[in-house]
């Protein structure tokens, strides 16, 4: 029997939570699901996600032990990776080339305002 039933939230370290929430909502189109003060940690519990997603991202304050600018390993899905890629390029997002190989969904990576790498593939 497993005592774990789902993956809910992945933390992404950011240097400025206000700037991060602007990127994730205005540029990526996510929604803010929770924004609660955490004065004991010098920030907020700030959770964002695409509409209807079961998995979420917590935009956590970066620290010496949890620096920003990492490869998050987060893979997100898009119904049209080519269109998404062009959208982010046009929006000035730090975006890598669109990868298209036979038999594998198109994919690319991009970086948020702190250089945290995220991946998008076609679903």
DARA-V140042 format. One record per run of one state. SS is the DSSP state (A for helix, B for strand, O for the rest). FROM is the first residue (numbers start at 1). TO is the last residue. If there is no record, write none. Layout:
SS&FROM&TO, SS&FROM&TO
This chain:
O&1&8, B&9&14, O&15&16, A&17&27, O&28&30, B&31&38, A&39&41, O&42&42, B&43&49, O&50&55, B&56&61, O&62&62, B&63&63, O&64&65, B&66&66, O&67&70, B&71&78, O&79&80, A&81&90, O&91&93, B&94&95, O&96&98, B&99&101, O&102&103, B&104&111, O&112&116, B&117&122, O&123&123
